[in-house]
């Protein structure tokens, strides 16, 4: 029944068909080399392969041509990541350029898989950057794109990260929950900011990740200044009290509050400064959800035991008083409480979104009771007043917690990630 519906939907939309095929290929793994993962059931693998083939068999000649060009183009780009592995690090930038120069555009209807509304007009061949990774070589490539429904002369850059040997499906799950939370906040009229960027698994251990535009990681910001966020915001937005500074502070506040609620529910770990982005108007964006729910780095040490990261430099922006008495601190806590209470009203929908992936073999489901503990974090047994007090205590507990500073120090000493 489900297969029939999917096949009919695929015949009505080429882009839906492409997205479905990519997800099927992302699930089509005989073995996932990740902690807690497992060999997938052979019969399930056969079903995935059959559904994919049925979709392709149902293409018209025109649709088949479109499918072949779209998939061939991005498979060539993705394969560069694997081709770089044997190269010395100092030769990888040149290696990316060589490989990109070999790839030719075939038609003007190709689009970014993570954002089908963005049509590709070309690759910036000098844009290739190999990213830091322990045993793999993810690469960042910038494309020239136009909006499908906009002015096709208005060409803009859009960077994407291509990974080989990494399972991106856990990021997809986390971002689905973040997207759902964003919809909930919007529906109840809450001004909380979240950015659920695009991630698409394209094959066994392969994926494409949309780069959040106009952002730098906190680690990158630390490479150009010795000051903390408070000083950086003054450098970028003007003196404390100026309209531009206070606007940026307010933008940080609504984003830190939005991700505080998301972090409480999803429990993302490995929150070092390379995984925290700031955009050009001061908003925070979380990236990289390799550790969520029951998992954490270092063999599940769970060193980061605050429900969300609220480092000293963040409290300097949110609480100038330093003693949780500032107007902005009370605004922050109030937004966190309102966001948490709004999420509680949609507890079943959020839990169902996570539960659908329970049998996926993702590492976040490999230990403990992830669904049961997620439900506990909603505290359905509490009244609204009790739940509000709980969230206030979560904010107070996170305030400059020593384990947050300790984890940043460990990352700096081990990986060179700026504190």
C-alpha atoms as a printed R data frame, in Angstrom:
    type eleno elety resid chain resno      x      y       z
1   ATOM     1    CA   UNK     A     1  0.000  0.000   0.000
2   ATOM     2    CA   UNK     A     2  2.753  2.457   1.009
3   ATOM     3    CA   UNK     A     3  4.893  1.384  -1.929
4   ATOM     4    CA   UNK     A     4  2.002  2.000  -4.323
5   ATOM     5    CA   UNK     A     5  1.435  5.493  -2.955
6   ATOM     6    CA   UNK     A     6  5.128  6.357  -3.241
7   ATOM     7    CA   UNK     A     7  5.316  5.091  -6.817
8   ATOM     8    CA   UNK     A     8  2.266  7.128  -7.834
9   ATOM     9    CA   UNK     A     9  3.660 10.239  -6.153
10  ATOM    10    CA   UNK     A    10  7.020  9.695  -7.872
11  ATOM    11    CA   UNK     A    11  5.311  9.629 -11.259
12  ATOM    12    CA   UNK     A    12  3.715 13.010 -10.566
13  ATOM    13    CA   UNK     A    13  6.933 14.807  -9.566
14  ATOM    14    CA   UNK     A    14 10.466 14.231 -10.834
15  ATOM    15    CA   UNK     A    15 11.950 16.044  -7.838
16  ATOM    16    CA   UNK     A    16  9.961 13.946  -5.359
17  ATOM    17    CA   UNK     A    17 11.134 10.837  -7.219
18  ATOM    18    CA   UNK     A    18 14.764 11.978  -7.021
19  ATOM    19    CA   UNK     A    19 14.525 12.757  -3.302
20  ATOM    20    CA   UNK     A    20 12.902  9.404  -2.608
21  ATOM    21    CA   UNK     A    21 15.618  7.565  -4.541
22  ATOM    22    CA   UNK     A    22 18.363  9.378  -2.633
23  ATOM    23    CA   UNK     A    23 16.764  8.421   0.673
24  ATOM    24    CA   UNK     A    24 16.357  4.812  -0.476
25  ATOM    25    CA   UNK     A    25 20.030  4.749  -1.424
26  ATOM    26    CA   UNK     A    26 20.886  6.236   1.969
27  ATOM    27    CA   UNK     A    27 19.057  3.355   3.655
28  ATOM    28    CA   UNK     A    28 20.560  0.742   1.329
29  ATOM    29    CA   UNK     A    29 23.512 -0.195   3.457
30  ATOM    30    CA   UNK     A    30 24.614 -3.749   4.019
31  ATOM    31    CA   UNK     A    31 26.798 -2.699   6.911
32  ATOM    32    CA   UNK     A    32 27.132  0.603   8.732
33  ATOM    33    CA   UNK     A    33 30.537  0.991  10.303
34  ATOM    34    CA   UNK     A    34 29.425  2.975  13.340
35  ATOM    35    CA   UNK     A    35 29.236  2.279  17.048
36  ATOM    36    CA   UNK     A    36 26.021  0.520  17.869
37  ATOM    37    CA   UNK     A    37 24.963 -0.004  14.257
38  ATOM    38    CA   UNK     A    38 24.070 -3.353  12.772
39  ATOM    39    CA   UNK     A    39 23.760 -5.392   9.583
40  ATOM    40    CA   UNK     A    40 20.439 -4.624   7.997
41  ATOM    41    CA   UNK     A    41 17.909 -7.286   7.222
42  ATOM    42    CA   UNK     A    42 18.542 -8.702   3.748
43  ATOM    43    CA   UNK     A    43 14.860 -8.802   2.822
44  ATOM    44    CA   UNK     A    44 14.491 -5.134   3.735
45  ATOM    45    CA   UNK     A    45 17.452 -4.357   1.490
46  ATOM    46    CA   UNK     A    46 15.786 -6.184  -1.360
47  ATOM    47    CA   UNK     A    47 12.597 -4.157  -0.906
48  ATOM    48    CA   UNK     A    48 14.543 -0.893  -1.034
49  ATOM    49    CA   UNK     A    49 16.294 -1.967  -4.215
50  ATOM    50    CA   UNK     A    50 13.030 -3.082  -5.804
51  ATOM    51    CA   UNK     A    51 11.214  0.162  -4.981
52  ATOM    52    CA   UNK     A    52 14.092  2.174  -6.416
53  ATOM    53    CA   UNK     A    53 14.033  0.141  -9.618
54  ATOM    54    CA   UNK     A    54 10.248  0.461  -9.925
55  ATOM    55    CA   UNK     A    55 10.561  4.247  -9.696
56  ATOM    56    CA   UNK     A    56 13.242  4.329 -12.392
57  ATOM    57    CA   UNK     A    57 11.259  1.948 -14.607
58  ATOM    58    CA   UNK     A    58  8.279  4.307 -14.370
59  ATOM    59    CA   UNK     A    59 10.201  7.292 -15.755
60  ATOM    60    CA   UNK     A    60  9.319  8.647 -19.174
61  ATOM    61    CA   UNK     A    61 12.331  9.011 -21.516
62  ATOM    62    CA   UNK     A    62 12.480 12.726 -20.661
63  ATOM    63    CA   UNK     A    63 12.285 12.048 -16.919
64  ATOM    64    CA   UNK     A    64 14.930  9.315 -17.186
65  ATOM    65    CA   UNK     A    65 17.267 11.727 -18.955
66  ATOM    66    CA   UNK     A    66 16.739 14.336 -16.220
67  ATOM    67    CA   UNK     A    67 17.315 11.741 -13.492
68  ATOM    68    CA   UNK     A    68 20.515 10.458 -15.119
69  ATOM    69    CA   UNK     A    69 22.008 13.939 -15.550
70  ATOM    70    CA   UNK     A    70 21.130 15.089 -12.012
71  ATOM    71    CA   UNK     A    71 22.458 11.973 -10.286
72  ATOM    72    CA   UNK     A    72 25.564 11.675 -12.473
73  ATOM    73    CA   UNK     A    73 26.541 15.293 -11.802
74  ATOM    74    CA   UNK     A    74 26.351 15.062  -8.021
75  ATOM    75    CA   UNK     A    75 27.834 11.564  -7.873
76  ATOM    76    CA   UNK     A    76 30.917 12.952  -9.632
77  ATOM    77    CA   UNK     A    77 31.179 15.793  -7.119
78  ATOM    78    CA   UNK     A    78 30.667 13.454  -4.142
79  ATOM    79    CA   UNK     A    79 33.264 10.975  -5.400
80  ATOM    80    CA   UNK     A    80 35.979 13.647  -5.138
81  ATOM    81    CA   UNK     A    81 35.918 13.189  -1.360
82  ATOM    82    CA   UNK     A    82 36.983  9.553  -1.675
83  ATOM    83    CA   UNK     A    83 39.566 10.333  -4.364
84  ATOM    84    CA   UNK     A    84 41.388 12.756  -2.046
85  ATOM    85    CA   UNK     A    85 42.030 10.246   0.725
86  ATOM    86    CA   UNK     A    86 45.371  8.936  -0.667
87  ATOM    87    CA   UNK     A    87 46.694 12.480  -1.276
88  ATOM    88    CA   UNK     A    88 48.914 14.307   1.227
89  ATOM    89    CA   UNK     A    89 47.036 17.121   2.976
90  ATOM    90    CA   UNK     A    90 49.025 19.844   1.241
91  ATOM    91    CA   UNK     A    91 47.969 18.536  -2.191
92  ATOM    92    CA   UNK     A    92 44.244 18.202  -1.544
93  ATOM    93    CA   UNK     A    93 43.136 21.727  -2.508
94  ATOM    94    CA   UNK     A    94 44.832 21.346  -5.894
95  ATOM    95    CA   UNK     A    95 43.353 17.854  -6.169
96  ATOM    96    CA   UNK     A    96 39.824 19.173  -5.672
97  ATOM    97    CA   UNK     A    97 40.342 21.794  -8.375
98  ATOM    98    CA   UNK     A    98 41.633 19.194 -10.837
99  ATOM    99    CA   UNK     A    99 38.606 16.990 -10.268
100 ATOM   100    CA   UNK     A   100 36.129 19.875 -10.442
101 ATOM   101    CA   UNK     A   101 37.540 21.018 -13.779
102 ATOM   102    CA   UNK     A   102 36.658 17.600 -15.221
103 ATOM   103    CA   UNK     A   103 32.962 17.952 -14.346
104 ATOM   104    CA   UNK     A   104 30.765 19.529 -17.002
105 ATOM   105    CA   UNK     A   105 27.261 20.901 -16.566
106 ATOM   106    CA   UNK     A   106 24.660 19.076 -18.638
107 ATOM   107    CA   UNK     A   107 21.630 21.332 -18.913
108 ATOM   108    CA   UNK     A   108 20.218 24.226 -16.911
109 ATOM   109    CA   UNK     A   109 17.628 22.213 -14.993
110 ATOM   110    CA   UNK     A   110 20.071 20.639 -12.504
111 ATOM   111    CA   UNK     A   111 19.378 21.655  -8.891
112 ATOM   112    CA   UNK     A   112 20.913 21.341  -5.439
113 ATOM   113    CA   UNK     A   113 19.634 18.097  -3.869
114 ATOM   114    CA   UNK     A   114 19.397 19.792  -0.459
115 ATOM   115    CA   UNK     A   115 17.405 22.717  -1.916
116 ATOM   116    CA   UNK     A   116 15.425 21.815  -5.065
117 ATOM   117    CA   UNK     A   117 14.368 25.456  -5.463
118 ATOM   118    CA   UNK     A   118 17.990 26.377  -6.262
119 ATOM   119    CA   UNK     A   119 19.042 25.709  -9.857
120 ATOM   120    CA   UNK     A   120 22.758 25.161 -10.462
121 ATOM   121    CA   UNK     A   121 24.438 27.472 -12.951
122 ATOM   122    CA   UNK     A   122 27.975 26.274 -12.394
123 ATOM   123    CA   UNK     A   123 30.710 25.297  -9.946
124 ATOM   124    CA   UNK     A   124 33.262 27.715  -8.537
125 ATOM   125    CA   UNK     A   125 36.278 25.516  -9.305
126 ATOM   126    CA   UNK     A   126 38.556 27.491  -6.962
127 ATOM   127    CA   UNK     A   127 36.159 27.084  -4.043
128 ATOM   128    CA   UNK     A   128 37.019 23.517  -3.030
129 ATOM   129    CA   UNK     A   129 38.135 23.151   0.580
130 ATOM   130    CA   UNK     A   130 39.062 19.854   2.292
131 ATOM   131    CA   UNK     A   131 37.613 19.883   5.803
132 ATOM   132    CA   UNK     A   132 39.178 18.564   8.986
133 ATOM   133    CA   UNK     A   133 38.225 14.981   9.797
134 ATOM   134    CA   UNK     A   134 39.987 12.158  11.581
135 ATOM   135    CA   UNK     A   135 39.923  9.482   8.860
136 ATOM   136    CA   UNK     A   136 37.856 10.948   5.995
137 ATOM   137    CA   UNK     A   137 38.059 13.920   3.649
138 ATOM   138    CA   UNK     A   138 34.765 15.798   3.548
139 ATOM   139    CA   UNK     A   139 34.918 18.646   1.052
140 ATOM   140    CA   UNK     A   140 33.162 21.987   0.745
141 ATOM   141    CA   UNK     A   141 32.229 23.167  -2.754
142 ATOM   142    CA   UNK     A   142 30.528 26.430  -3.736
143 ATOM   143    CA   UNK     A   143 27.992 26.444  -6.554
144 ATOM   144    CA   UNK     A   144 26.531 29.342  -8.495
145 ATOM   145    CA   UNK     A   145 22.758 29.078  -8.118
146 ATOM   146    CA   UNK     A   146 19.564 30.935  -8.987
147 ATOM   147    CA   UNK     A   147 16.125 30.679  -7.423
148 ATOM   148    CA   UNK     A   148 13.880 28.438  -9.518
149 ATOM   149    CA   UNK     A   149 10.958 30.879  -9.240
150 ATOM   150    CA   UNK     A   150 13.022 34.070  -9.092
151 ATOM   151    CA   UNK     A   151 15.201 36.194 -11.358
152 ATOM   152    CA   UNK     A   152 17.483 33.800 -13.244
153 ATOM   153    CA   UNK     A   153 19.996 36.618 -13.743
154 ATOM   154    CA   UNK     A   154 20.416 36.924  -9.974
155 ATOM   155    CA   UNK     A   155 23.208 34.380  -9.474
156 ATOM   156    CA   UNK     A   156 24.239 33.702  -5.870
157 ATOM   157    CA   UNK     A   157 26.829 31.440  -4.214
158 ATOM   158    CA   UNK     A   158 25.709 28.419  -2.182
159 ATOM   159    CA   UNK     A   159 28.232 26.142  -0.522
160 ATOM   160    CA   UNK     A   160 27.617 22.472   0.252
161 ATOM   161    CA   UNK     A   161 29.638 19.850   2.104
162 ATOM   162    CA   UNK     A   162 30.025 16.422   0.499
163 ATOM   163    CA   UNK     A   163 30.808 13.473   2.740
164 ATOM   164    CA   UNK     A   164 31.837  9.892   2.011
165 ATOM   165    CA   UNK     A   165 32.071  7.339   4.820
166 ATOM   166    CA   UNK     A   166 29.692  9.204   7.139
167 ATOM   167    CA   UNK     A   167 26.093  8.340   7.975
168 ATOM   168    CA   UNK     A   168 24.135 11.602   7.642
169 ATOM   169    CA   UNK     A   169 20.774 10.131   8.619
170 ATOM   170    CA   UNK     A   170 21.169 11.089  12.277
171 ATOM   171    CA   UNK     A   171 21.622 14.730  11.257
172 ATOM   172    CA   UNK     A   172 18.448 14.417   9.187
173 ATOM   173    CA   UNK     A   173 16.547 13.146  12.233
174 ATOM   174    CA   UNK     A   174 17.794 15.957  14.483
175 ATOM   175    CA   UNK     A   175 17.000 18.601  11.882
176 ATOM   176    CA   UNK     A   176 13.506 17.188  11.348
177 ATOM   177    CA   UNK     A   177 12.826 17.712  15.046
178 ATOM   178    CA   UNK     A   178 14.354 21.203  14.909
179 ATOM   179    CA   UNK     A   179 12.205 22.030  11.883
180 ATOM   180    CA   UNK     A   180  9.115 20.766  13.714
181 ATOM   181    CA   UNK     A   181  9.977 22.901  16.738
182 ATOM   182    CA   UNK     A   182 10.382 25.914  14.463
183 ATOM   183    CA   UNK     A   183  6.904 25.297  13.050
184 ATOM   184    CA   UNK     A   184  5.496 24.982  16.580
185 ATOM   185    CA   UNK     A   185  7.093 28.241  17.720
186 ATOM   186    CA   UNK     A   186  5.763 30.024  14.638
187 ATOM   187    CA   UNK     A   187  2.268 28.580  15.100
188 ATOM   188    CA   UNK     A   188  1.982 29.902  18.661
189 ATOM   189    CA   UNK     A   189  3.524 33.277  17.811
190 ATOM   190    CA   UNK     A   190  6.847 32.821  19.614
191 ATOM   191    CA   UNK     A   191  9.824 34.780  18.294
192 ATOM   192    CA   UNK     A   192 12.423 32.017  18.654
193 ATOM   193    CA   UNK     A   193 15.032 31.388  15.966
194 ATOM   194    CA   UNK     A   194 16.118 28.000  14.585
195 ATOM   195    CA   UNK     A   195 17.803 27.217  11.267
196 ATOM   196    CA   UNK     A   196 17.125 23.648  10.054
197 ATOM   197    CA   UNK     A   197 19.651 23.572   7.203
198 ATOM   198    CA   UNK     A   198 19.375 20.952   4.484
199 ATOM   199    CA   UNK     A   199 20.973 17.501   4.779
200 ATOM   200    CA   UNK     A   200 20.388 14.663   2.325
201 ATOM   201    CA   UNK     A   201 21.823 11.118   2.479
202 ATOM   202    CA   UNK     A   202 22.609 10.169  -1.121
203 ATOM   203    CA   UNK     A   203 23.991  6.667  -0.705
204 ATOM   204    CA   UNK     A   204 25.595  4.204   1.673
205 ATOM   205    CA   UNK     A   205 27.640  6.447   3.959
206 ATOM   206    CA   UNK     A   206 27.318  9.403   1.588
207 ATOM   207    CA   UNK     A   207 25.571 12.706   1.975
208 ATOM   208    CA   UNK     A   208 25.265 16.362   1.060
209 ATOM   209    CA   UNK     A   209 25.018 19.071   3.721
210 ATOM   210    CA   UNK     A   210 23.923 22.626   3.010
211 ATOM   211    CA   UNK     A   211 26.338 25.208   4.408
212 ATOM   212    CA   UNK     A   212 24.511 27.798   6.496
213 ATOM   213    CA   UNK     A   213 24.993 31.082   4.595
214 ATOM   214    CA   UNK     A   214 26.699 34.159   6.049
215 ATOM   215    CA   UNK     A   215 28.088 32.364   9.089
216 ATOM   216    CA   UNK     A   216 31.391 31.683  10.824
217 ATOM   217    CA   UNK     A   217 32.039 29.147  13.541
218 ATOM   218    CA   UNK     A   218 32.918 30.451  16.983
219 ATOM   219    CA   UNK     A   219 36.251 28.696  16.527
220 ATOM   220    CA   UNK     A   220 36.939 30.663  13.321
221 ATOM   221    CA   UNK     A   221 36.018 33.895  15.073
222 ATOM   222    CA   UNK     A   222 38.591 33.070  17.747
223 ATOM   223    CA   UNK     A   223 41.357 32.875  15.144
224 ATOM   224    CA   UNK     A   224 41.129 36.623  14.463
225 ATOM   225    CA   UNK     A   225 40.611 38.006  17.969
226 ATOM   226    CA   UNK     A   226 41.476 37.170  21.564
227 ATOM   227    CA   UNK     A   227 38.247 38.681  22.872
228 ATOM   228    CA   UNK     A   228 35.079 36.865  23.845
229 ATOM   229    CA   UNK     A   229 31.641 37.194  22.267
230 ATOM   230    CA   UNK     A   230 30.964 40.403  24.192
231 ATOM   231    CA   UNK     A   231 34.034 42.040  22.639
232 ATOM   232    CA   UNK     A   232 33.418 40.502  19.207
233 ATOM   233    CA   UNK     A   233 29.851 41.822  19.149
234 ATOM   234    CA   UNK     A   234 31.151 45.324  19.970
235 ATOM   235    CA   UNK     A   235 33.720 45.084  17.169
236 ATOM   236    CA   UNK     A   236 31.090 43.934  14.678
237 ATOM   237    CA   UNK     A   237 28.013 45.867  15.771
238 ATOM   238    CA   UNK     A   238 29.174 48.932  17.702
239 ATOM   239    CA   UNK     A   239 29.207 50.050  21.307
240 ATOM   240    CA   UNK     A   240 27.007 48.526  23.975
241 ATOM   241    CA   UNK     A   241 23.727 50.433  24.005
242 ATOM   242    CA   UNK     A   242 23.855 51.332  20.317
243 ATOM   243    CA   UNK     A   243 20.927 50.247  18.165
244 ATOM   244    CA   UNK     A   244 23.086 47.893  16.101
245 ATOM   245    CA   UNK     A   245 24.659 46.203  19.132
246 ATOM   246    CA   UNK     A   246 21.364 45.771  20.968
247 ATOM   247    CA   UNK     A   247 19.728 44.379  17.818
248 ATOM   248    CA   UNK     A   248 22.532 41.810  17.511
249 ATOM   249    CA   UNK     A   249 22.220 40.971  21.222
250 ATOM   250    CA   UNK     A   250 18.461 40.450  20.769
251 ATOM   251    CA   UNK     A   251 19.123 38.203  17.755
252 ATOM   252    CA   UNK     A   252 21.536 36.112  19.809
253 ATOM   253    CA   UNK     A   253 18.997 35.918  22.635
254 ATOM   254    CA   UNK     A   254 16.134 34.557  20.505
255 ATOM   255    CA   UNK     A   255 18.425 32.024  18.825
256 ATOM   256    CA   UNK     A   256 20.107 30.875  22.050
257 ATOM   257    CA   UNK     A   257 16.634 30.404  23.555
258 ATOM   258    CA   UNK     A   258 15.362 28.469  20.530
259 ATOM   259    CA   UNK     A   259 18.321 26.105  20.568
260 ATOM   260    CA   UNK     A   260 18.095 25.774  24.367
261 ATOM   261    CA   UNK     A   261 14.680 24.138  23.976
262 ATOM   262    CA   UNK     A   262 15.887 21.997  21.053
263 ATOM   263    CA   UNK     A   263 19.002 20.972  23.007
264 ATOM   264    CA   UNK     A   264 17.019 19.983  26.089
265 ATOM   265    CA   UNK     A   265 14.919 17.611  23.996
266 ATOM   266    CA   UNK     A   266 17.557 16.258  21.576
267 ATOM   267    CA   UNK     A   267 20.545 16.308  23.976
268 ATOM   268    CA   UNK     A   268 23.182 17.095  21.296
269 ATOM   269    CA   UNK     A   269 26.724 16.627  22.589
270 ATOM   270    CA   UNK     A   270 30.164 17.525  21.237
271 ATOM   271    CA   UNK     A   271 29.118 21.194  21.466
272 ATOM   272    CA   UNK     A   272 32.588 22.614  20.951
273 ATOM   273    CA   UNK     A   273 33.127 25.948  19.227
274 ATOM   274    CA   UNK     A   274 33.576 24.375  15.805
275 ATOM   275    CA   UNK     A   275 29.953 23.213  15.940
276 ATOM   276    CA   UNK     A   276 28.481 26.586  16.908
277 ATOM   277    CA   UNK     A   277 27.959 29.125  14.130
278 ATOM   278    CA   UNK     A   278 27.107 32.816  14.276
279 ATOM   279    CA   UNK     A   279 25.521 34.584  11.333
280 ATOM   280    CA   UNK     A   280 26.138 38.173  10.271
281 ATOM   281    CA   UNK     A   281 23.318 39.547  12.428
282 ATOM   282    CA   UNK     A   282 24.386 37.779  15.635
283 ATOM   283    CA   UNK     A   283 22.208 34.657  15.588
284 ATOM   284    CA   UNK     A   284 23.475 31.297  16.841
285 ATOM   285    CA   UNK     A   285 23.102 28.140  14.732
286 ATOM   286    CA   UNK     A   286 23.937 24.609  15.913
287 ATOM   287    CA   UNK     A   287 25.462 22.181  13.395
288 ATOM   288    CA   UNK     A   288 26.703 18.563  13.406
289 ATOM   289    CA   UNK     A   289 24.425 16.171  15.256
290 ATOM   290    CA   UNK     A   290 26.702 13.146  15.432
291 ATOM   291    CA   UNK     A   291 25.882 12.692  19.126
292 ATOM   292    CA   UNK     A   292 22.260 13.069  20.215
293 ATOM   293    CA   UNK     A   293 19.820 11.450  22.672
294 ATOM   294    CA   UNK     A   294 21.741  8.720  24.540
295 ATOM   295    CA   UNK     A   295 25.177  9.048  22.898
296 ATOM   296    CA   UNK     A   296 28.156 11.276  23.625
297 ATOM   297    CA   UNK     A   297 31.871 11.384  22.699
298 ATOM   298    CA   UNK     A   298 34.602  9.480  24.495
299 ATOM   299    CA   UNK     A   299 32.728  6.206  24.820
300 ATOM   300    CA   UNK     A   300 29.593  7.894  26.149
301 ATOM   301    CA   UNK     A   301 31.310  9.657  29.041
302 ATOM   302    CA   UNK     A   302 28.498 12.289  29.036
303 ATOM   303    CA   UNK     A   303 30.980 14.898  30.238
304 ATOM   304    CA   UNK     A   304 28.779 17.710  28.910
305 ATOM   305    CA   UNK     A   305 26.022 17.364  31.490
306 ATOM   306    CA   UNK     A   306 24.300 20.741  31.115
307 ATOM   307    CA   UNK     A   307 21.128 20.460  29.034
308 ATOM   308    CA   UNK     A   308 22.452 23.177  26.715
309 ATOM   309    CA   UNK     A   309 25.644 25.161  26.301
310 ATOM   310    CA   UNK     A   310 25.649 28.499  28.088
311 ATOM   311    CA   UNK     A   311 29.309 29.422  28.398
312 ATOM   312    CA   UNK     A   312 30.705 32.397  30.307
313 ATOM   313    CA   UNK     A   313 31.001 34.508  27.154
314 ATOM   314    CA   UNK     A   314 27.366 33.772  26.302
315 ATOM   315    CA   UNK     A   315 26.243 34.851  29.774
316 ATOM   316    CA   UNK     A   316 28.162 38.112  29.319
317 ATOM   317    CA   UNK     A   317 25.837 38.927  26.432
318 ATOM   318    CA   UNK     A   318 22.662 37.618  28.037
319 ATOM   319    CA   UNK     A   319 23.305 38.774  31.597
320 ATOM   320    CA   UNK     A   320 25.473 41.911  31.877
321 ATOM   321    CA   UNK     A   321 24.827 41.967  35.642
322 ATOM   322    CA   UNK     A   322 26.635 38.651  36.038
323 ATOM   323    CA   UNK     A   323 24.210 37.568  38.768
324 ATOM   324    CA   UNK     A   324 21.101 36.639  36.748
325 ATOM   325    CA   UNK     A   325 19.426 39.986  37.469
326 ATOM   326    CA   UNK     A   326 19.589 41.594  34.011
327 ATOM   327    CA   UNK     A   327 16.511 42.448  31.966
328 ATOM   328    CA   UNK     A   328 17.943 40.481  29.033
329 ATOM   329    CA   UNK     A   329 18.520 37.424  31.246
330 ATOM   330    CA   UNK     A   330 14.902 37.451  32.352
331 ATOM   331    CA   UNK     A   331 13.814 37.852  28.705
332 ATOM   332    CA   UNK     A   332 15.970 34.859  27.765
333 ATOM   333    CA   UNK     A   333 14.608 32.633  30.530
334 ATOM   334    CA   UNK     A   334 11.042 33.703  29.738
335 ATOM   335    CA   UNK     A   335 11.475 32.736  26.072
336 ATOM   336    CA   UNK     A   336 13.017 29.392  27.054
337 ATOM   337    CA   UNK     A   337 10.041 28.672  29.313
338 ATOM   338    CA   UNK     A   338  7.493 29.676  26.669
339 ATOM   339    CA   UNK     A   339  9.281 27.589  24.035
340 ATOM   340    CA   UNK     A   340  9.414 24.545  26.307
341 ATOM   341    CA   UNK     A   341  5.735 24.847  27.245
342 ATOM   342    CA   UNK     A   342  4.815 25.149  23.558
343 ATOM   343    CA   UNK     A   343  6.862 22.041  22.718
344 ATOM   344    CA   UNK     A   344  5.137 20.080  25.517
345 ATOM   345    CA   UNK     A   345  1.773 20.647  23.836
346 ATOM   346    CA   UNK     A   346  3.115 18.787  20.797
347 ATOM   347    CA   UNK     A   347  4.965 16.101  22.757
348 ATOM   348    CA   UNK     A   348  3.332 13.170  20.941
349 ATOM   349    CA   UNK     A   349  4.115 14.577  17.490
350 ATOM   350    CA   UNK     A   350  7.761 15.187  18.389
351 ATOM   351    CA   UNK     A   351  8.182 11.746  19.964
352 ATOM   352    CA   UNK     A   352  6.515 10.086  16.952
353 ATOM   353    CA   UNK     A   353  8.981 11.836  14.622
354 ATOM   354    CA   UNK     A   354 11.892 10.331  16.563
355 ATOM   355    CA   UNK     A   355 10.237  6.949  17.115
356 ATOM   356    CA   UNK     A   356  9.832  6.364  13.376
357 ATOM   357    CA   UNK     A   357 13.613  5.928  13.169
358 ATOM   358    CA   UNK     A   358 13.893  3.616  16.179
359 ATOM   359    CA   UNK     A   359 14.704  0.528  14.068
360 ATOM   360    CA   UNK     A   360 17.093  2.399  11.769
361 ATOM   361    CA   UNK     A   361 20.267  1.262  13.503
362 ATOM   362    CA   UNK     A   362 21.367  4.838  14.127
363 ATOM   363    CA   UNK     A   363 23.919  5.192  16.949
364 ATOM   364    CA   UNK     A   364 21.587  7.450  18.953
365 ATOM   365    CA   UNK     A   365 19.290  4.432  19.475
366 ATOM   366    CA   UNK     A   366 22.088  2.009  20.370
367 ATOM   367    CA   UNK     A   367 21.954  2.314  24.150
368 ATOM   368    CA   UNK     A   368 19.632  3.129  27.021
369 ATOM   369    CA   UNK     A   369 15.985  4.066  26.513
370 ATOM   370    CA   UNK     A   370 16.071  6.999  24.064
371 ATOM   371    CA   UNK     A   371 12.306  7.255  23.540
372 ATOM   372    CA   UNK     A   372 11.454  6.800  27.210
373 ATOM   373    CA   UNK     A   373 14.022  9.377  28.272
374 ATOM   374    CA   UNK     A   374 12.841 11.817  25.595
375 ATOM   375    CA   UNK     A   375  9.330 11.516  27.000
376 ATOM   376    CA   UNK     A   376 10.660 12.118  30.527
377 ATOM   377    CA   UNK     A   377 12.292 15.388  29.409
378 ATOM   378    CA   UNK     A   378  8.821 16.665  28.489
379 ATOM   379    CA   UNK     A   379  7.674 15.910  32.060
380 ATOM   380    CA   UNK     A   380  4.068 15.133  31.095
381 ATOM   381    CA   UNK     A   381  3.275 14.502  34.775
382 ATOM   382    CA   UNK     A   382  3.927 18.162  35.617
383 ATOM   383    CA   UNK     A   383  1.481 21.044  35.555
384 ATOM   384    CA   UNK     A   384  2.372 24.040  33.357
385 ATOM   385    CA   UNK     A   385  3.594 25.917  36.419
386 ATOM   386    CA   UNK     A   386  5.789 23.002  37.490
387 ATOM   387    CA   UNK     A   387  7.135 22.625  33.939
388 ATOM   388    CA   UNK     A   388  7.933 26.340  33.830
389 ATOM   389    CA   UNK     A   389  9.890 26.058  37.093
390 ATOM   390    CA   UNK     A   390 11.715 23.025  35.688
391 ATOM   391    CA   UNK     A   391 12.827 25.018  32.622
392 ATOM   392    CA   UNK     A   392 13.932 27.929  34.794
393 ATOM   393    CA   UNK     A   393 16.117 25.482  36.747
394 ATOM   394    CA   UNK     A   394 17.504 24.096  33.463
395 ATOM   395    CA   UNK     A   395 18.610 27.622  32.499
396 ATOM   396    CA   UNK     A   396 20.101 28.279  35.932
397 ATOM   397    CA   UNK     A   397 21.969 24.960  35.899
398 ATOM   398    CA   UNK     A   398 23.426 25.646  32.435
399 ATOM   399    CA   UNK     A   399 24.696 29.096  33.477
400 ATOM   400    CA   UNK     A   400 28.469 28.992  32.994
401 ATOM   401    CA   UNK     A   401 28.593 25.340  34.097
402 ATOM   402    CA   UNK     A   402 32.123 24.136  34.762
403 ATOM   403    CA   UNK     A   403 31.746 21.067  32.538
404 ATOM   404    CA   UNK     A   404 30.980 23.355  29.568
405 ATOM   405    CA   UNK     A   405 34.234 25.269  30.039
406 ATOM   406    CA   UNK     A   406 36.054 21.998  30.707
407 ATOM   407    CA   UNK     A   407 34.873 20.438  27.444
408 ATOM   408    CA   UNK     A   408 35.948 23.518  25.471
409 ATOM   409    CA   UNK     A   409 39.394 23.263  27.086
410 ATOM   410    CA   UNK     A   410 39.662 19.565  26.195
411 ATOM   411    CA   UNK     A   411 38.746 20.314  22.571
412 ATOM   412    CA   UNK     A   412 41.351 23.072  22.430
413 ATOM   413    CA   UNK     A   413 44.097 20.860  23.843
414 ATOM   414    CA   UNK     A   414 43.233 17.790  21.734
415 ATOM   415    CA   UNK     A   415 41.958 19.242  18.453
416 ATOM   416    CA   UNK     A   416 43.105 22.863  18.454
417 ATOM   417    CA   UNK     A   417 39.484 24.067  18.419
418 ATOM   418    CA   UNK     A   418 39.553 27.672  19.632
419 ATOM   419    CA   UNK     A   419 37.881 28.187  23.021
